[in-house]
Amino acid sequence: MRKIKLLAITFGLILLSVAAVYFIKQPSYSIKTEGVLYVVNKVSSSVTVFDLFEGEQIKEIPIELEPHEATVLTNLNKVIVTNYGSPDIEGKSITVINADDNIIEKTISLGESSRPHGIISFPHSNNVGVVSDIGNDLSVVNIETDIVEKQIPTQQDFSHLLVHHPVKPLVYIANINSGSVSVIDVEQDKVVKVIPCSKRAEGIDITPDGSEIWVTNIKENFISVINTKTYKTTAHIESGKEPLRLKFSNDGDHCLISNSSDGIVSVYATKTKKIITNIVIPGNKNLLDKVIYRTPRPVGILMHPNGQYAFVSNITAGRVEVIDMNNFTIVSSIKVGKMPDGLAFVN
């Protein structure tokens, strides 16, 4: 009987210790910087609105269908979210949020184009570009008129993410199942080139000067570097496991890659293509660490316009990690909804 009591006390103390450590290790936000962060939570079907200066949540906006990615039209001060949908219901629309009051203004249908995922804003216009996993097209949508002005087929399968050239009217789309990049001229409304690059191409970004696009291969774990003038692959960079996203720093000197299965964010020098460091997301050291933090899976990456910080969505832990771009260390964390993915910023 005495042994049972001792075991019960010991077990209770262990539980209390774990609980204490858990609450101590909850996300802590300690920096002050300008702007508002919008975080798309897939499982919560919501968007968390977080004040980066005050360090507090302003609002959580419910979205009818499971959202995935977001972008901002600065001239209209709107945040636009893709409504991907649930396993049972295919999304076929985008949601427009007024960033002045954080109220949903409207939902715009994309017609028969289903499972919209990647989204970008076009500079100096009221338009956004949306690619759909099942529709496999680029939809150009006018947010003021609610009109889908054009839908251009990517000519590939499972079109997922996209970037816009900083100067030219070109959009580059990563196609997962085709393992390729579609290059679309949005003035000519056609694909001008399809670039094969891997078995499963997902993450994509373009250098600020527009000279290179980098594409992640989530199956073979490498990055394809493609020259935007010749459309030739000039380098293959070894990555960590399951590199889902990548993002260049504002000055173009560095590229951050979220290796989801490893729970790390790798930092590469853009010019040399060499790795500088690996930023380990808390949660992989031991069993207790995994219980407290949950095994980390970094996904979405967003650079702050001031160049000082990068925000990384930690999809399993329901938090966003804040990376100091001066020393590549995690300096804060933000508690958000379930399965955060896409990120957007409003000044």
FENVEN-V984964 format. One record per residue. N is the residue number from 1. D_FIRST is the distance of its C-alpha to the first C-alpha in Angstrom with 2 decimals. Layout:
# FENVEN-V984964
N D_FIRST
N D_FIRST
This chain:
# FENVEN-V984964
1 0.00
2 3.79
3 5.41
4 5.13
5 6.37
6 8.73
7 9.90
8 10.60
9 12.42
10 14.22
11 15.28
12 16.47
13 18.42
14 20.00
15 21.09
16 22.52
17 24.32
18 25.79
19 26.87
20 28.44
21 30.29
22 31.35
23 32.96
24 34.52
25 36.01
26 37.60
27 41.37
28 43.33
29 47.08
30 48.90
31 52.52
32 55.55
33 58.23
34 60.72
35 60.48
36 58.21
37 56.02
38 55.70
39 52.76
40 52.82
41 49.39
42 49.54
43 46.43
44 46.61
45 50.31
46 51.26
47 52.97
48 51.32
49 53.92
50 52.96
51 55.05
52 55.11
53 56.48
54 54.33
55 51.23
56 50.24
57 50.31
58 53.42
59 52.70
60 51.14
61 53.83
62 52.83
63 54.83
64 55.44
65 55.16
66 52.92
67 54.84
68 54.98
69 57.58
70 59.66
71 62.85
72 64.92
73 68.56
74 69.32
75 72.74
76 71.28
77 67.94
78 66.07
79 62.87
80 63.10
81 60.12
82 60.18
83 58.58
84 57.27
85 55.48
86 52.34
87 51.75
88 53.32
89 56.09
90 58.62
91 59.63
92 63.38
93 63.79
94 63.29
95 62.17
96 64.16
97 62.44
98 64.55
99 63.22
100 64.87
101 62.57
102 60.04
103 60.99
104 61.63
105 65.38
106 65.77
107 64.83
108 67.50
109 67.71
110 68.36
111 69.93
112 68.81
113 67.29
114 63.54
115 60.35
116 61.86
117 59.93
118 61.75
119 63.92
120 66.28
121 68.81
122 72.44
123 74.07
124 76.65
125 76.19
126 74.28
127 73.04
128 69.78
129 69.33
130 66.58
131 65.69
132 63.92
133 61.75
134 63.33
135 66.68
136 67.39
137 69.85
138 70.44
139 70.93
140 72.86
141 72.08
142 73.98
143 71.45
144 74.16
145 75.93
146 72.89
147 75.02
148 73.95
149 77.10
150 76.61
151 74.25
152 74.93
153 73.36
154 71.54
155 72.65
156 69.19
157 65.78
158 62.68
159 64.33
160 61.51
161 62.33
162 65.59
163 67.41
164 70.90
165 73.41
166 74.05
167 77.83
168 78.82
169 78.32
170 75.88
171 72.35
172 70.11
173 67.52
174 64.69
175 64.39
176 61.07
177 61.96
178 65.46
179 64.29
180 67.22
181 68.66
182 71.28
183 73.85
184 75.36
185 78.43
186 77.92
187 81.64
188 82.78
189 79.83
190 79.14
191 77.12
192 79.14
193 76.84
194 73.74
195 72.04
196 69.74
197 66.99
198 63.82
199 61.84
200 59.92
201 61.39
202 59.41
203 59.43
204 62.89
205 64.52
206 67.94
207 68.94
208 70.43
209 73.86
210 73.64
211 74.32
212 71.15
213 68.52
214 65.15
215 63.25
216 59.69
217 58.98
218 55.44
219 55.44
220 57.10
221 55.85
222 59.07
223 61.45
224 65.06
225 67.59
226 70.70
227 74.03
228 75.18
229 78.88
230 78.87
231 75.74
232 74.90
233 71.45
234 71.84
235 68.37
236 64.96
237 62.07
238 58.75
239 55.86
240 52.09
241 50.38
242 51.51
243 53.86
244 54.10
245 56.21
246 58.41
247 60.32
248 63.00
249 63.01
250 65.74
251 67.94
252 67.44
253 66.34
254 62.81
255 61.03
256 57.34
257 55.68
258 52.32
259 50.67
260 48.13
261 46.06
262 45.87
263 44.90
264 47.78
265 51.13
266 53.82
267 56.82
268 60.14
269 63.52
270 65.95
271 68.94
272 67.49
273 64.88
274 62.44
275 58.81
276 58.21
277 54.44
278 51.34
279 49.43
280 45.78
281 44.15
282 40.60
283 37.89
284 38.33
285 36.78
286 33.25
287 30.63
288 29.59
289 33.29
290 33.88
291 31.13
292 32.49
293 36.17
294 36.19
295 38.21
296 41.67
297 44.81
298 47.90
299 50.80
300 53.52
301 55.35
302 57.66
303 59.72
304 60.35
305 64.15
306 64.05
307 62.85
308 60.11
309 57.10
310 55.90
311 53.42
312 51.21
313 49.26
314 45.74
315 45.36
316 41.65
317 40.44
318 42.71
319 44.43
320 47.71
321 47.80
322 50.68
323 52.37
324 54.70
325 57.78
326 58.87
327 56.01
328 54.23
329 50.84
330 48.57
331 49.09
332 47.59
333 45.78
334 46.42
335 43.95
336 45.79
337 45.22
338 43.79
339 45.56
340 48.28
341 51.33
342 54.87
343 55.86
344 58.93
345 60.30
346 62.56
347 64.21
